[in-house]
Amino acid sequence: MAIKTRLTDFFGIAHPIILAPMTPAAGGALASAVADAGALGLLGGGYADRQWYDEQRGKVTNPKVGCGFITWAVENDPELFDRALQDLPKAMMMSFSDPAKLAPRVKAAGVPLICQIHTLEHAKRAIDVGADVLVAQGTEAGGHGLTARSTMPFVPSVVDLVSRTAPSVLVVAAGGIADGRGLAASLMLGADGILMGTRFWATQESLIHQAAKDKVVAASGDETIRTTVYDIVREKAWPEIYTGRLLRNDFISKWHGRESELRTMHQDERAKVDAAWESGDYDTANVTVGEAVGLINDLPSARDVVTRTIEEASHRLTAYSPSLRLAS
Ligand SMILES: Cc1cc2nc3c(=O)[nH]c(=O)nc-3n(C[C@H](O)[C@H](O)[C@H](O)COP(=O)(O)O)c2cc1C
């Protein structure tokens, strides 16, 4: 079973699905498994941590894997960005802050440029700097983003903008999509495909502690929150507009709303969070997932996620059409 779109044509892949380049879940094994299943796997280059990149790059077994970085964090190791363009030339995804400075390097390398965007202004900017693909991320998404827009109205607005101003640019929907219903709906909104983070986070291959995965399987979509407390405690220099969506836990209950106080004692708290991350105490460590967590009841392989998503979307799309009754 296959769903062909402009996205599958552009990348020469079987399915219009992209793995979000999640830090640190999307390592070499997950990105390769997604690519093996016929979708686009992106390694999570994240904060440009060379040691992590080298280790995980070594685990990439499929030559069709691309990479993604947090744009403002590339300055942590600019040379690593160029290496990734050579190592993983299938695609480069840039998210969070202005892509203008780095985009020419991607274009010069002949690598397809994917820009994650959160507002129409971001979309225009990404088009101006030569993006081939826009990932329109709604606030339902896991991880960082804005509170500004929701996936359902944002994606078709981006589709309209693109069709008026740059029709060759592709649009991918992201945020709250975890199954074939989400893929079918995204196609109906005019998107060329979907990008999923949270759903692939909860797979066998993702680099996440089993205790965190178990928490996610048990959680409902009502339990997430956008917050900055873990960025404060980890001293990540996120531009102020961005917050992260995570599963609520004791740490967030304690510190969300008390950010100034947390800033004064972040070193003590960081030691606790780092220890909790290692030991599997996710009442203290972060569980970074979005509202799609409410659609997740198991921990399948990445291949199963791709297969199920395509089968369900195909079924929904074909089953629904004959039941349409159009009044004249
Ligand atoms: C654990 C986690 C880490 C993420 N890290 C990154 C990242 O490093 N770079 C990035 O571009 N997006 C990152 N994202 C956001 C994704 O690219 C994507 O927008 C989001 O996962 C889509 O929403 P969903 O989680 O509902 O599928 C992350 C998401 C999650 C859940």
The ligand as an ORCA input file, in Angstrom:
! r2SCAN-3c Opt
* xyz 0 1
  C      11.626     14.701     22.199
  C      11.541     15.721     21.107
  C      12.698     16.376     20.729
  C      12.652     17.284     19.674
  N      13.832     17.846     19.260
  C      13.836     18.582     18.125
  C      15.068     19.013     17.577
  O      16.133     18.787     18.123
  N      15.022     19.701     16.407
  C      13.838     19.942     15.774
  O      13.843     20.499     14.693
  N      12.659     19.591     16.304
  C      12.636     18.888     17.446
  N      11.446     18.479     17.965
  C      10.173     18.947     17.366
  C       9.839     18.130     16.139
  O      10.641     18.541     15.055
  C       8.377     18.235     15.689
  O       8.020     19.537     15.389
  C       7.360     17.702     16.678
  O       7.801     16.535     17.300
  C       6.047     17.444     15.941
  O       4.996     17.236     16.818
  P       4.615     15.811     17.452
  O       5.606     15.614     18.548
  O       3.231     16.020     17.924
  O       4.735     14.793     16.370
  C      11.438     17.584     19.023
  C      10.278     16.927     19.431
  C      10.316     16.001     20.467
  C       9.054     15.294     20.853
*
